Every structure is written in structure tokens, then in C-alpha cells.
Amino acid sequence: MEKDELLMDYVNAIYQNINAGLQAIEDIMPKIQDDGFKNVVAKMQDKYYSLSKECEIFAKSEDIKGIKDNSWFEKVRMWMGVNMSTLTDKSNRKIAEMLLLGSFMGYLTCIKDQADHKNISSELDEILENLKAFQKSNIETLIPYLS
């Protein structure tokens, strides 16, 4: 693959990981009834927005056109999953569990993306490392809500 294609593939991988987290939070936020927990999740949402903007700025600086969000099918699948999972249980515990599963998946995706995109862009490596650290922090923040 050419350098431009590699950059596009890498930025899209990171961007889609970030947007999966954003989509999950946007779908889950209306289900959260506890204001304290809602504030915790809102802070996560803000960080995802910030990381998303970093990817967009990087793509623009590299003249990468066509940065891709997750597919329509993926968004519908996530929305359905959230709505089915919270149909009878909207507790902080249930919502934290769902967010934890997403954070674990996102964290694992970061590890795989690091392995798949070595020596392509130090700037993207830094964004990915920030995303990975953020998702690890989310895991640590959400675990206490399980008890």
C-alpha cells in the first residue's frame, strides 16, 4: 500500500474506534437516571469528542479526504443492542457493564491497530495511545459501578 492509503487506513481505524464509543454514549445517555453517573459518562463523551476532533484535524492537515465513520448497519446494531439491553434494567450497574464491554473492545482494538500500523505516523500513534489510555481509565472508572 502507498503511504497515503496507509495513513487513511490508520486514521479511519482510530476514528471508527472513537466514534463507536461516542455512539454508545449517545445511545446510552438518555437511559441514565442517576445525575452523578450521568456526569461521569458526560465527561467520557467530552473526551471522545476531543479525540475525534484530533483525528479530523490530522486528516485535514494530511489532506486526507473521506475519513469514515462507522457504517449505518453498525450504528443501528449498537442502538438496538443498547435499547434491548436496557429494556428492563436501566440501573447504573447494567449501563456501566455495557460501557465496560465497549471500553474493553475499544482497548483491544487499540492494541491490534498499534500492531497493524507500525511506523506509519507518530502523530497517529500518539492519538491512538491517548485513546488507549483513555479507554483504560474508563474501565477503572466504571468497575466500581458493578458493585
LUMMAR-889804 format. One line per field, with one value per residue (C-alpha): residue in three letters; x, y, z. Coordinates in steps of 0.02 Angstrom, whole numbers, padded with zeros to 5 digits. Layout:
<nodes>
code = [ALA_...]
x = [X_...]
y = [Y_...]
z = [Z_...]
</nodes>
This chain:
<nodes>
code = [MET_GLU_LYS_ASP_GLU_LEU_LEU_MET_ASP_TYR_VAL_ASN_ALA_ILE_TYR_GLN_ASN_ILE_ASN_ALA_GLY_LEU_GLN_ALA_ILE_GLU_ASP_ILE_MET_PRO_LYS_ILE_GLN_ASP_ASP_GLY_PHE_LYS_ASN_VAL_VAL_ALA_LYS_MET_GLN_ASP_LYS_TYR_TYR_SER_LEU_SER_LYS_GLU_CYS_GLU_ILE_PHE_ALA_LYS_SER_GLU_ASP_ILE_LYS_GLY_ILE_LYS_ASP_ASN_SER_TRP_PHE_GLU_LYS_VAL_ARG_MET_TRP_MET_GLY_VAL_ASN_MET_SER_THR_LEU_THR_ASP_LYS_SER_ASN_ARG_LYS_ILE_ALA_GLU_MET_LEU_LEU_LEU_GLY_SER_PHE_MET_GLY_TYR_LEU_THR_CYS_ILE_LYS_ASP_GLN_ALA_ASP_HIS_LYS_ASN_ILE_SER_SER_GLU_LEU_ASP_GLU_ILE_LEU_GLU_ASN_LEU_LYS_ALA_PHE_GLN_LYS_SER_ASN_ILE_GLU_THR_LEU_ILE_PRO_TYR_LEU_SER]
x = [00000_00054_00090_-00072_-00175_-00087_-00120_-00303_-00323_-00240_-00337_-00500_-00465_-00437_-00584_-00704_-00647_-00677_-00846_-00903_-00876_-00966_-01112_-01129_-01131_-01256_-01370_-01349_-01354_-01545_-01561_-01456_-01566_-01433_-01365_-01195_-01169_-01232_-01096_-00963_-01022_-01036_-00852_-00811_-00914_-00819_-00652_-00714_-00767_-00594_-00508_-00625_-00578_-00393_-00419_-00515_-00379_-00245_-00341_-00361_-00177_-00128_-00260_-00347_-00521_-00656_-00620_-00754_-00874_-00944_-01067_-01254_-01275_-01151_-01241_-01411_-01340_-01269_-01430_-01532_-01412_-01423_-01612_-01636_-01512_-01593_-01773_-01799_-01643_-01582_-01479_-01307_-01238_-01314_-01261_-01085_-01073_-01121_-00997_-00862_-00887_-00872_-00717_-00636_-00673_-00605_-00448_-00417_-00444_-00312_-00186_-00224_-00217_-00046_00018_-00060_00001_00182_00294_00158_00132_00199_00056_-00074_00024_00005_-00183_-00203_-00100_-00210_-00366_-00296_-00252_-00424_-00513_-00409_-00458_-00641_-00626_-00554_-00689_-00834_-00785_-00844_-01020_-01034_-01045]
y = [00000_00178_00296_00393_00234_00177_00344_00340_00162_00206_00367_00280_00137_00259_00370_00223_00160_00333_00351_00181_00247_00409_00317_00203_00351_00447_00294_00259_00437_00454_00292_00353_00409_00450_00627_00586_00439_00543_00672_00535_00472_00650_00679_00522_00588_00753_00662_00556_00717_00789_00634_00633_00814_00768_00637_00759_00891_00764_00706_00886_00926_00775_00816_00650_00659_00535_00497_00369_00350_00180_00106_00135_-00050_-00040_00111_00025_-00134_-00035_00064_-00097_-00178_-00031_-00023_-00211_-00220_-00077_-00125_-00196_-00137_00043_00030_00109_-00067_-00125_00032_00025_-00157_-00108_00035_-00078_-00206_-00069_00003_-00170_-00196_-00023_-00054_-00219_-00135_-00006_-00144_-00228_-00061_-00024_-00191_-00169_00010_00016_00155_00245_00404_00458_00584_00447_00336_00474_00492_00304_00297_00434_00337_00177_00264_00346_00181_00102_00247_00220_00038_00089_00222_00106_-00051_00020_00039_-00151_-00174]
z = [00000_-00031_00112_00083_00088_00246_00330_00278_00342_00508_00540_00493_00613_00756_00706_00698_00868_00942_00858_00920_01096_01055_00977_01128_01247_01140_01138_01324_01394_01387_01486_01633_01778_01908_01886_01964_01848_01701_01739_01740_01570_01502_01543_01444_01300_01302_01292_01146_01056_01087_01017_00868_00830_00841_00706_00597_00616_00574_00419_00362_00390_00285_00153_00186_00115_00157_00339_00375_00520_00567_00445_00457_00496_00640_00712_00703_00779_00925_00950_00951_01074_01194_01184_01205_01350_01445_01410_01585_01676_01670_01828_01842_01857_01692_01600_01673_01618_01440_01438_01511_01374_01243_01327_01334_01149_01107_01210_01122_00953_01000_01035_00868_00775_00852_00789_00617_00587_00645_00581_00484_00584_00752_00766_00744_00864_00993_00963_00974_01134_01209_01158_01233_01398_01400_01375_01512_01625_01579_01632_01800_01822_01779_01876_02045_01973_01959_02148]
</nodes>
